[in-house]
């Protein structure tokens, strides 16, 4: 019994240290979306065609795994830098036999998003700004961005759905216009 308690304590310390380290390194802790946000994001995924879906910061897998289960014909990719959430979602992927799901323990800022059709994310304002800049600098095939709670800076969403929760949290759907000459991202009109 003492050995079990020691192993449990070591596991608890490892989990705590891992989460604290990842949170400090990334500037944010792995935070899962609420059930209402998850359901709304899944509804919006229905409007994105048949291309690949990439979850930026896939965390514990609470969105990327159900998306892979619901859309077995679509390639689903998740990027997560925090060790424990990545291990958890990788284990779930294997247990569920999700052959269409690829999970990378990698910083998505350094990832090649050139083949992505849909980006799904629950990040924070500075990360959304970095994503916008990444998309402006790189040649990508991104058609849609679905974001929980945080807008893409100075971009006009195609659709905004308000959750029926305490904060009236927004879920944004951005449709990327590939025909525009200047910027593919939809921007807010200038008000001078």
N, C-alpha and C positions, 0 to 999 in steps of 0.2 A: 504494500500500500504506500510506503514511503517513496519508493521508486516512481510509482505512478504520479504521486503528488509533485515530485521534483520535475518529472517530465512535463507535467501540466504547467508548472510554474515557468519552466524554460520556454515552452511553446508560447505562453502568454507574454513573456518578456520579448521574445522574438517578434511576435505579431505587433506589439505596441511599438517597439523600436523601429520596425519596418515601416509602419504607418506614419510615425512621427518623422522619420528620415525622408520618406517620399513627400510628405506634406511640406516640409521645410524646403526641400530641393525644388519642388515644382511650384511652390507658392500657393498651393490649394490642396485640400485633402480629397481623396476619392469619395465623391458624394453621389449616391444613386438618385435617379429621378423618382419623383412620386408616382404612385399608381395612375393618378389622373394625367400627369404629364406623359407617362409612358403610353397610355391608351391614345392620347391625342396625337403623339408623334407617330404611332403605328398607323393611325388613320391617314395622316399626311403622307406616309410612305406609300400608301395605296395610290397616290396621285403622281408618282414619280416614274412611271414607265417600268421598264424591265432591266435597266442597267445595274451595274454593281453599286453596292451600298458600303460606305466607309464610316465607321464610328470613330470619331476623334476623341480619345479618352474613354475607352470602352469599359474601364473600371471593373466591377464585379460581374459584368456580363448581363446586367438586368435589361438592357435593350438589345444589344447585339445578338444574344442567344435567341430570344423570341423572334427577332427579325429573320435570323437564319432558319429557324424552324418554320416560320410562316411562308417564307419565300425560298424553297429548296432549289428553284430554278435560277436564282440570282446569286452571284458571287458576293459574299459579305466579308468585310475585313474590319478588324478592330485593332486600334493602337492604344497601348497602355504602358506607361513607364513604371508605375508602382508594382513592386514584386508580388505582394500578396493578392491584390485584386487580379493581376494577370494570371497567377497560378490557379486561382479559384475558377476564373472563366475558362482557362485551358482545360482544367479537369472536367468541368461541366460539358464542354465541347466534346471531349473524348467519350464521356459517359453517354451522351446523347447521340453520338455518331454523326455529328454535323460535318459532312464532307465539303459543304459549300462555304464553310467558315474558316478563315485564316486569322489567327491572332498573333500580333507582333508585340514584343516587349521592346518598344522603340518610341522615341520622341516623334510625334507626328509632324512637327515642324521640319524635321529632317527627312521625312518620308516622301517617296515619289507618289504624288497623287494624280499623275497624268492619266491614269486609267479609271479614275473614280467618276461615277455618274451622280451619286447622291452622297452628300456629307451630312452626318447626323452628329450633333454635339450638345453637351451641357457643360459649358466652360465658364469663363468670366470675361469682363469687358476687355482687358488687355490681350487675352488670348484670341478673342474675336477679331481684334484689330490686326494681330499677327496673321491670322488666317486670311483676312481680307488682303493684306499685303502679299502673302504667299500666292494667292490666286491671281493677283494682278501681275506678279513677276514671272509666273510659270505658265507654260502651255498645258492646260488641263482640259479634260472633257467633262468637267463638273456641270451638271444641268440644274441641280437643286441643292439647297442647303436648308436643313431643318435644325433649328436651334431652340433649346429649352431655356427660356428666361432671358437670354441676352441677345441683343440685336447686333447685326453686322453694322459697324459704324458707317454712318453717312450713306447707307444703302436702303432703298425702298423695298419692303417685303411685298411679295406677291399676295400673301395672306397672313393674317395674325388671328390666332384663336386664343381667347381668354379662358383660362381654367376657372372652374367654379371652386376655388379654394380661398383661403384666408387672404392671400396676397393678390388674387386675381392675376396669377402668373400668366405671362404671354408665351405662346409657342409660335415661332416665326417660321414661315416657309418663304424662301427666296428662290425665284426662278431666274437662272442666269441666261441673259440674252447674248447668244453667240454672234448675232448679226451686226451688232453695233461696232463701229470703227474705233471709237476711242476706248472706252472701258467696258468689259463684258458685265461688270457688276452694276445692278440698278442703283442709281444714286438719287439722293434727295434733290429736288429742284432748288436752285440758288434763290435766296430771298435777300435782296439788297435794299 
